[in-house]
Amino acid sequence: MAAELTAHQLIATHRPTLDQALETIRTRAYWSPHPEHPKAYGENGSLSLPEGKAAFDALLGSRFDLDQPGTDDWTGSEVSPYGPELGITYPHPDIDTLLPAMRAGMRAWRDAGAEVRAMVCLEILSRISVRTHEMAHAVMHTSGQAFMMAFQAGGPHAQDRGLEAVAYAYVEQSRTPDAADWSKPQGKRDPLGLNKRFTPVARGVALLIGCNTFPTWNGYPGLFASLATGNPVLVKPHPRAVLPLALTVRIAREALSDAGFDPNLVCLAAERADEGIAKTLAVRPEIKIIDYTGSTAFGDWLEANARQAQVYTEKAGVNTVVVDSTDNYKGMLANLAFSLSLYSGQMCTTPQNLLIPRDGITTDAGAKSYDDVVSDLAASVNGLLGDDARANGILGALVNPDVKARLEAAAGLGEVALPSREISNPEFPGAVVRTPVIVKLDGAKPDAEAVYLNECFGPVSFAVAVDSSADAVELLRRTVRDKGAMTVGAYTTSDEVSGAVEETCLEECAQLSLNLTGGVYVNQTAAFSDFHGSGGNPAANAALCDGAFVANRFRVVEVRRDA
């Protein structure tokens, strides 16, 4: 089918979705075109739950061919956190061949214009959506997320974030008109006249460095922001979580080809064990954009060394909750218990430090001492995770041995208020499943500060005793300023304390959630409405998603002619 006709079809199909996305990022209301419930799939070409599982199973032990240029070998060593080896091998790239091939389609992709690029991106997302059940199993068995979380976060929520990035990309590119007639009066002389054309021009090849825990949720914003602004995207997955992004690349290549564009605009760079290909790619002159989620050490290295590229990083932070007072003690405990437990704390948004006045807090259930709050929170976590079947559905599995090691070492860092326990998973006996540990620390002691002022990624939290709520706010300020935070929470019935916490977060640029006691949690954000990270503190230099996340992925080039 001709590319022009395909473009018309894509616009007719997807323009209403883009228009709704554009309206929603303006109003910040709730909206999602991607169903959150597994039963919503199975009709209109989408895979049902059994079909998705069968599609995933068919991939196991196979060669994942992408028909992309520059394949010099096959590699793959993924082992599910639930135990089984995936046995899938992926094309290993000859970079000197692959990168020039990726650039070959840039002109046609540029000339298509912002609207057509957005429509093709939405077509990719729609094709991903119908395979959400297949993607859920891929995410589950590479990240360790429990199935329901893998389905939602790895499927519709990730797709929402991708669509959100496309919407912002379209807004920024359409801010300048395609053409303008310019006329400057010259008094009695004829006016000066120019015809001007303005073209968004891509920076070059974008490198997406995927993460292990949320390969699609964290990967889709950068992928679609770069692609929608005209940049080819080279996807370098985490070696333990290749499959979700490999599926994404395959779907993207098929959609690009069907729309008449070069499929090499999206390619995969799978690496051998311990190869460290990201460092090699990051400093290549062809790489002009880098999106990265992961450790602070490598994020800092990218920012310092990939000088030829625009680098977007989400690194580590120390997420903090100030506990001053509450008018819903039971709701506060339940909300915190779930926040600490979800996906075994393996989220960049999970609270780590709970700052509690040593003299206690006021609540609707009476005055509660520091020890009361900590023991009651421990009891709430135990109640939430007391049933093993339910616990497995909330916790998932530990993603790698490093998380397990940190969890086990945490017991030696202070007084254990809630010990971690092992939970068996009958369906996956090889899964490593652990409940969270809560450790009590005295915030006034220097040796304790060395513990709680560093991120301890995983199901580990610290109940830090502070002298007062004012001291808690100052410690919050220092934590965000020095270490960064993806999220901040606070519980208070005091206007003075809430004002102080809010002002601190405004000044230090941290996203704040106040008095969450229901079904919304500090570690969850909604696309089109919530910003993930701020880009204003050391935890991340960008936010998902805002205009700044997309605007510097392209430049506008002007051509002037005499009228």
N, C-alpha and C positions, 0 to 999 in steps of 0.2 A: 504494500500500500504506500502511496506517495507520502513523503514526510509532511507536506503542506496539509493534506487531507487528514492525516493522523493528528496534526496540531489542532485542527478544527474540532475533531472528535474529542480530543483531550480537554479542550477549553469547554466544550458543551458539557462534558461529564464532570469536570473538577472545579470549574470556576465558582459554582455556588459554595463549595466547601471552603475555598480560599477566601471568598467574601465573608463567610461567617467567621473564619479565623481572624481576619482583619478587624471585624467588628468586635470580637471578643477580647483581643489584646488591647483594644481601646477601652472597653467597659470593665475588663477584669472580672467578668461574671463566670459562673460555671458553664462549661460546655465541653463535650467530647464527641467526636464522630465515631469513635472506636469503642464498641461495647465492652464493658468490664466483666460480664458474666459469661462463663464457658458455654452455657446453654444457648447463647445468642448466635453461636456459630454452627455450621452444618448445612446451611441453605445458601442459595444464590452463589454457588461456587466455592464457598468457604469450607474448610475442612472441619469436620466434627471432631470431638475428642478422640474416638477410636481411630479415625482417619489420620489425625495428627500424630498419634502415637505410632501408627503403622509407618507413616512417612519418616518419622525420626528413626525408627528401628531399621528401616531400609538403608539408611545412611551409614549405620554402624559397620565397621570393618571394610569400608569401601574407599575407593579413590575419588576425591572430590574435584572433578575436573571443571575448570572454568574457561578453558580455551583462550587463555590470555597469553600474550607474547612473552618471551623471555623466561620460560620455565626450564630450569636446569636440573631439577631434582624434585623429589616428593618427600614431605616431612609431616610429622604429626605424632604427638605423644600424650594426648588428652586422657586423663583418668577422671571419671566422675567423682566428686566428693562423696557420692553415695556408694562408691566401691568399684563399679565395672569400668574396664577400659573401653574407650570409644573405638579405638582401632581405625580411625579415619586419617587418611593422608591428604595433604594439600599441596598445591604447586609452590615450590620454592623459587623465588625470583632471581633472575640475573638482572640486577638493577640497571646496568648499563644498557640493556636492551629494553627493559620495561619502561623506564622513565621517558625516553624519547617517544615511544609508542603512545604513552598517555597524553603527550602534548599534541599529537597529530590531529586530534578531534576538537581542539580548543576553538579554532576559528568558527567552525559551523555552530558550535555550542554558544559562542559569543553572539554571533549574528542572529541566532534564533530569538534573542530578546528575553527580557526578564519574565514576561508573562508565560511564554512557552516553556522556559526553564522551570518555572514554578509548577506548571501543569504536569510536566514529565516527572518532577519530584513527587507530586501528589499521586501520580500513577504508580510510582514505585511503592509508595506507602500503602496504597490500596491493595497492591499485590502482596505486600508483606502481611497486611491485615487478614486476608483470607487464609493465610497460613499460620495464624496466631497459635493454634494448638501445637503445630510442629515446632514453632519457635519456642514455645513454653518449655517443651521437653529439652530442647537444646540449651536454653538458659539454665534450667534446673540442673542438668547434668554437667554443666561447666562451672556454675557459680555456687552450687549448694543451696540455692534458695528452695524453699518448699514449693510444691507445684503451684498452689494458688498464687503465691507471690510472684513466682516466675511467670505465670500466665499474665498477671496484671501489670507488674512493673516491667517485665521483659517484652510484653506485647502492647496492649492499648496505651499504657502510660508512656512507654518509649515512643510509640508512634505519634502520640499527641505532642511530645517534645520535638520530634522531627518536623511535624506540621507547623508548630509554633515558630521554629527557626526559618522555615520557608516563608511564613507570613512576614516576619521581621525583615528577611532578605528582600522580599518584594517591596515592602514599604520604603526601605532605604534606597533601592534602585530606582523606584518610580518617583522619588522626591524631586528629581530633576527631569524636566521634559525631554523627550527624544529630540525635539527640534524647536528652534525659535527664530523668528524674524526680528532683527534688532535695527532700530532706526534712531539716530541722534540728530535732533534739529540743528541747523547751521545758520539760523537767521534768514537772510535773503538768499543764501546759497542753498543748493539742493541738499537735503539731509544725507548724512552718512548712513549707508545701509549694509547690513551683513546678514547672511543666512548662516545659522549656527546649528550644528548637530552635536549631540551629547551621547556618548556611548559608555555604559558601564564595562570596564575591562578587568578581567580576572588578574590576580597577582601571579598565579602559576599553580604548580602541583601542590595540593594540600595533603599533609600527612596526618592521619588519625591514628593515634597510639591508644589502643583499647585497654580496658581494665578487666580484671578477673571477676569482680563482684557484680557489676552491672554493665555488661558489654554493650547492650543495646540502649538502655536508658541513658547512660553517660556518652555513648558513641553517636547516637543519632543527631543530637543538636549540631555538633561540628560537621558531621558528614553532610547533612542537608543544607546547612548554612553555606558551606563552601561550594557544593554542587549548584545550588540555586543562584549563586553569584558568579557562576561561570568557570569555577576551578575544577580541574580533574582531582579525584580523591584517591589516594593510596591508603588502603586500610591495613594497618599493622596490628593484628589482634594480640592480646596477651596469650602466650603459648599454652596456658591452661584453659583458655576460653576462646578458641578459634571458631567453633562451629556457628554460633549465632551470627557473627559478623561475616563469616563465609557465606552463609545462606543469604544474608543481606546483599552482599556483593553480587552473588549469582542472580538474584531477583533484579537488582539495579541494572546489571548488564543486559538482561533480557528486555527490560522495559526500554532502555536507551536504544537498543537495536530495533525494537518494534516501532519506535517513534522516528526512526531514520537517522539516529546519531551513532557516533562511534562508541561501542560498548567499553572501549578501553579508557573512557572517562572515569570509570570506577574499576579499580583493580585491588587484588589481595596480595599482601606480603607476609606469608607465613614463614616463621623462622625455625631453625633447628634448635635443639636444646642448648641453652647457654650461649647462643650465637650473639645475642645483643645487637641485633640488626637495627634497632631503633636509633642507637647512637650513630651508626654509620649513615642512616638515611637522614637524620635530623640536620646534618651539616652539609648535605649535598646542595650545590647551588640551585638545582631545579626545584627544591622544596622551599616554597614561599609562605606556607601557613602550616602551623602545627597545633593540633588539639590533643591535650594529654590529661588523663586522670590517673593519679597514683601517688607514689611516695613523694614527700617533700624533697628528698635528696635528688632524685632524678628530675623533678620539676625545676628545682633551682639550677641544675646542670643545663637543662634545655634553655632556660631563660638567659643563662650566662654565655652559652656556646653557640646556640643556633641563631646567630646574629643576622643572618640573611633572611630569616623568616619572622612573620608575625606569630607569636607564640601565645596560646591560650592554655592556662594550666588550672586544674583543680587539684590541690595538694591536701595535706593533712591539717587539721585544726583540733583545738581542744574545746569541744562543745560544752556549754555550761548552763546550769539551771539554778537560779536564785530562788530559794524557798524561804519566804518571809512570813506569810500567813495565807489562810484560805478560808472561804466560806463553804467549801465542799471538800472536806478532808478525804472522804471515801473516794470521790471522783478523782481527786488529785493523785491519790495513791494508785488507783487503777490505771490512770492515764500514763503515769510514769512507769509502772510495771510493764505495760505493753511496749512503751517506747524503748525500754532497756532490753526487752526480750526479742523484739521483732528481728528476724534473720540473724539471731545470735549477736546482735550489736554490730554486725559487719556492714554498716551503712556509714557514709561520711557525715550523716546528719544525726546519728545516735548520740544522746547526751552521755557525757563521761563524768563531769564533775557536778555534784549536787552540793551547793553552798548553803549550809544550814546554821543559823545562829546557835552557839553552844548553850545559850539559856533557853532555847526552845522557840516555839511559834504559837500564835493564837489561831484557833480553828473553830468551826461550828460544832465540833465535838469536844470543846474544851481546850485548855492549854496542853500542849504536847512538848515534852522535852526533846532535845536532840536525839537521845537514845530511843525515845518513843517513836519519833519519825522514822528513824532508820530501821528499827525492828518491825514497825508496821509496814514499811515498804517491802522489807524482806518477806513478810507474811503475805503481802499482796502478790509478789512475784511467785511465791510458792503456790498460792491459790490458783493463779493463772496457769501455771505449768504443772500442776499436780497430777493431771491425767496425761499419761505418756502419749496417747494418740493426738490429743490436742496440742501438747508441747511440740511434737514433731511437725505439726502443721504451722506452728508459729516460728520455731527456731530454725528449721531447715538443718543443714549440716555445716560444720566448720569448713571453710573454703580451702585451707591449706595448713600444713603443720606449724607454720609460724604463729597462726592465731591460737592454736592449741597450746603452744609453748608459752605465749604471753599470758593466757588464761591460767595455766598451772603456776606460773611464776608470781602471779598477782597475790596469791595467798600469803606470800612472804613479805608483802609490802606494808602491811599494817594489820589491824585487828579485823578479822573476817566477820562481817555481820550476816552475810548470806553465802555459805559455801556453794560452789558449783557441784552439780551431780551429773553423772552420766545417764543418758537415756538411750535405750535400745530402739532401733527402728526395724520392726519385723519384716517389712518389705525389702529393706536394704540393710542387711546385717553389717556391711562394711562401712556404713556411714558413721562419722564421728559427730555425735550430738551431745552438747553440753548446755546446761542452764547457766544463767549469768552468775557472776560473783560480785558481791558488794563489799568494799573494803572501807573501814572507818579510818580517817586520817585527821590529825590536828593541824589545821591550817597555819597555826602560829609557829610550827616547828620547821626549821630550814630543811631538814632531811625529808620531810613530807612534801615540801614544795617541789623538790627535785623529782618527785613521783608524779604529782597531779598536774604539773605544768608541762608534761609531755604526753603526746597522744599514745594511748594504749589500745590500738585498734582491735575490736572484738568484744565479747560479752563481759567486759570489765568496767565497773563504775566505782567512783570514789565519793563517799559521803564525807565532805570536808567541813569540819567544825570551824566556824568563824566567830569573831567576837560580837558582831552585830550585823544587821542588814546593811548598814552603811559600809562596813568593811567588806561585805559580800559584793556590793556594787563596785567598790574600788578594785577588788580582786578580779571581778569580771572584766573591768576596763583593762587591767594589765594583761590578763589572759588573751583577750581579743587583740590587743595592740601588739603583743610580743609573739604570740603563737598562732593567732587567727582562730576563726570559728565559722563553720558553715551554718550553725544554728545557735540561738540563745533562747532560753525559756525562763519564765519567772512566774511565781505564784505569790500574789499579795492582794490584800484588801485595802492597802494604804495608798492614797493618791500620791503621797510624797515619795514612797518607794517606787511605785510604778513609774512616776515621772522621772526619777533618777535613773532607773534602768533604761527607760526609753531614750533619754538624752544620751546616756552612755552608748547605746547601740547606734544612735544617729551620728554621734561624733566619731565612733570607731568603725562605723559602716558594717554592721552585723544585722542579720535578719532575726527579728524577735517575735516570739509567740507568747502571749500573756494568758495565764489562767485557763489553760486547756484542761477540761475535765470530762469531755465527752468523747465522741468518735473521731475526732481529728487530733493528730499527734504531731509533736514538734519535728519528728524526723520524716514527715511526709509533706510534699509540695505538689500543687496542682498546676499542670501546664495551662498557659494562657492567662493565669491569674497570679500565681506565686512566682517569685524569683528564687532560683536555687543558687545560693551563694550571692555575694554582692560585687565581687571584684575589688573591694576596697579594704580588705585586710589580708594578712599573710596566707590564709587558707586557700585563696583562689584569686587569680588576677582577672577573672571574667565572671559574668552572671549568666545563668541559663533561665531565660533568654531575654536580651534587650537589644536596643539598636546598636550599642557599642560592640556586641558580640558578632555582628554581621557587617557593620559599615566599613570596617578596614580590611575586608576580604576582597574588595574591588576598589578601583579608582575610576573616576569619570574622565574620559578623554574627549576634548572638544576639537571639532574641525570647523573653521570659519571660512566662508567664501563671500566675495563681493556680491551684493544683491544684484 
